[in-house]
């Protein structure tokens, strides 16, 4: 065994309590960081599912030509709904209210 390795082992064995507490602290830190990461992933997926449930999964989004995603302006969907309802390729038309998070995916 080399001199530096024997020096390390000797000091670790001399202070067993401190060595054990240090190793325990490292293991506890890794366990907590892993648990936090798993929790954040779970919350992120839940939030995405919640937004998809509230906003619906749109196949086609129609917005104003001069619309700004950070300053949305309301418009009456009745004219657009009437025009799109005559299209035989569409299964249905349903106006949906969008908030800022829904408008950002432009």
N, C-alpha and C positions, 0 to 999 in steps of 0.2 A: 504494500500500500504506500502511496506517495506521502510525502511529509504534509502537504496541505490537506489531503483527505483525512489523514489520521488526526490532524489538529481540529478539523471540523467535527469529526465523530466524537473526539474526546470532550469538546466543549458542549456538544449536544447531550451527551450522556451525563455530564456533570450537572447540568441544569435541566433535569427531566421534566419538571413541572412547567417551566417556561417553554420548553420545546413542545410539550403536549398542548399547552394552551395556544401557542402559535399555529400549530397544525390544525387544531380544532377551529380556530378563527378563520383560517384560510378555507377550510371545508364549508363552514357556515356561510361565509361570504359567497362562495361559488353557488351554494344551494339557494341562497336568497336571490342572487342575480338571475339564476335560471328560473326560479318561480316568478319573478317580476316579468321576465321576458315572455314566459308562457301566458301570464295574465294579460299583458299588453296585446299580445297577438289575439287572444280570445276576445278582448274588448274591441279591438279593431275590426275583427270579422263580424262581431255582433252589431257594431255601428253600421257597417256596410249593408248588412242584411236589413237593419231597421230602415235605413234610407231607401233601399230598394223596395221595401214593403210599402212605405209611405208614398213614394213618388211613382211607383210602378215601373215596369220595364218597358220602355218605349221602343218601338221598332223604327219610328220616324218622328223627328222633332221639327216642328215648324215654328220659326221665330220671325220677328220683324226684321226687315233688311237693315234698318238703321238702328237695330237693337244693340244695347251695350250689356254684357253679362254682369257688370258691376253696378249698373243702374237700370234694372229691368223696368219696362213700361208696359202697363196693361193694355190689352186690345181685345175686342170682341171676337170670340171664336166662331160666332154663328155663321158669318160669311164663308170662312174657311171650311167649317164643318159641312155646310151645304154643298160646296164645290167638291170636297173629297168624298162625300157620301155617294156621288154619282159614279165614282171610279169602281169598276167591278173587281179590280185586283186587290182592293182593300177589304179585310174581313170586318172592320169596324173602325169607327172614329170616336174617340173619347177625349174631350179637353181635360187637361190636368193642370193644376196650379203648381208652379215651380218656384222654389226659393233660390237664393243665391248659389247654394251648393249644386242645384240642378242645372243652373245656367252656365256653370263654369266648363262643362264638357263640350264646348262648342267646336 
